[in-house]
Each structure stands twice: as C-alpha cells, then as structure tokens.
Amino acid sequence: VQLQASGGGLVQAGGSLRLSCAASGTLFSSCIMGWYRQAPGKQRELVAAITSVGSTSYAESVKGRFTISRDNDKNTVYLQMNSLKPGDTGVYYCNAKRALAYWWGQGTLVTVSS
C-alpha cells in the first residue's frame, strides 16, 4: 500500500483544514486507517482511526473537533479538522494497518497560528 497525504497548510486558530490520504492497491478497504501527528520535539501520536467498517476513535485532545472518514470507492481517508488550535501544529501522517503489516504516508505539515 502506498499512501499520499495532502491538504496541510497554514491556518489561523479557530480555522479548519481537511486532510486527505489517497492509497494505492487493493488492500485499502480491509485496512484500519489512522492519522497521526508529530509536533516539534515530541513523539508521534495517534489522532484518529477508522476501521474497515467505519468505527472511529479519537485522541481526547481532538474529540468534538476532528472527524475521520473514509471512501473505500476512492481509496481515500479524510481528516476534517475544525476549531484548530496552535497545539494542533505538526506533521500529520496517515497510516494503514492490516494484520501485522502497516504502511506510512509521507506526512503533510499543519501550522496553526495564534
């Protein structure tokens, strides 16, 4: 599985961004898809995940503000980010997991200014 993330950018606090991650290959629909982020000087952390059947989970810090979704026909997973805060700044990576295998995308930078 190859993953291509896009949609990052610079936004003011309170604004919104929508990240997309397009996957190649035929395994996408059976993968658990996740969005991770890595802030400067910090470890990579899980932000949101969605199973193959659409069950979702979120980090406490983004609950109520971020929404993960997927379109299996387009092999794409999305992260809608609303009410962005400076603390949301970081490089966002998409991840695909299937059984014991996992794949990472290249990351897209999100910068939230105060």
C-alpha positions in Angstrom: 0.0 0.0 0.0 1.3 3.4 -1.0 -0.1 6.4 0.8 -0.1 10.0 -0.4 -1.3 12.7 2.1 -2.3 16.2 1.2 -4.2 19.2 2.5 -1.9 20.7 5.1 -1.2 24.3 5.3 -1.1 27.4 7.4 -4.3 28.4 9.2 -5.3 30.8 12.0 -6.6 29.5 15.3 -10.3 28.6 15.0 -10.0 27.8 11.4 -10.5 24.5 9.5 -8.5 22.2 7.3 -9.3 18.9 5.6 -6.6 16.4 5.1 -6.8 13.6 2.5 -4.8 10.4 2.2 -5.0 8.5 -1.1 -4.0 4.9 -1.1 -2.9 2.7 -4.0 -3.5 -1.0 -4.3 -6.4 -3.3 -3.5 -6.0 -3.7 0.3 -7.4 -0.3 1.3 -10.9 -1.4 2.2 -9.6 -4.0 4.6 -7.2 -1.7 6.4 -7.6 0.2 9.6 -6.7 3.7 8.7 -5.2 6.2 11.1 -4.0 9.8 11.2 -1.0 10.5 13.4 0.8 13.8 14.1 4.2 14.7 15.3 4.7 18.1 16.9 8.2 19.6 17.0 10.3 17.9 19.7 7.5 15.4 20.5 6.7 11.8 19.7 4.3 10.8 17.0 0.8 10.4 18.5 -2.4 8.8 17.2 -5.0 11.4 16.4 -7.8 9.4 14.9 -8.5 6.0 13.4 -11.2 4.3 11.4 -11.8 0.6 10.9 -12.7 -1.1 7.7 -16.4 -1.0 8.7 -16.3 2.6 9.8 -15.9 2.5 13.5 -13.9 5.6 14.7 -11.8 6.5 17.7 -10.1 9.8 18.6 -7.5 11.2 20.9 -9.1 13.1 23.8 -7.5 16.3 22.7 -9.3 16.3 19.3 -12.7 14.8 20.3 -15.5 17.0 19.1 -13.2 19.0 16.7 -11.8 16.4 14.3 -13.7 13.9 12.2 -12.1 10.9 10.4 -13.9 9.3 7.4 -13.1 7.1 4.5 -14.3 6.4 1.0 -13.5 2.9 0.0 -14.5 3.5 -3.6 -11.9 6.3 -3.9 -9.3 4.5 -1.6 -9.1 7.7 0.4 -9.3 8.6 4.1 -10.0 12.1 5.3 -9.5 14.1 8.4 -11.7 17.1 8.9 -10.2 19.4 11.4 -12.3 22.2 12.9 -11.7 24.8 15.6 -8.0 24.3 15.2 -5.6 25.4 18.0 -1.9 26.2 18.0 -1.4 22.9 19.8 -2.6 21.1 16.7 0.5 22.2 14.8 2.6 19.3 13.5 3.3 17.0 10.6 0.3 14.8 10.0 0.9 11.2 8.7 -1.6 8.7 7.5 -1.2 5.1 8.4 -2.7 1.8 7.1 -2.7 -1.4 9.1 -3.8 -4.9 8.1 -3.0 -7.8 10.3 0.8 -7.5 11.2 1.6 -5.2 8.3 1.5 -1.4 8.3 2.4 1.4 5.9 3.0 5.2 6.3 2.5 8.1 4.1 5.0 10.9 3.7 3.3 13.5 6.0 1.7 16.9 5.5 2.5 19.9 7.6 -0.2 21.7 9.5 0.6 25.0 11.1 -1.9 26.8 13.3 -1.1 30.4 14.2 -2.4 32.1 17.2 
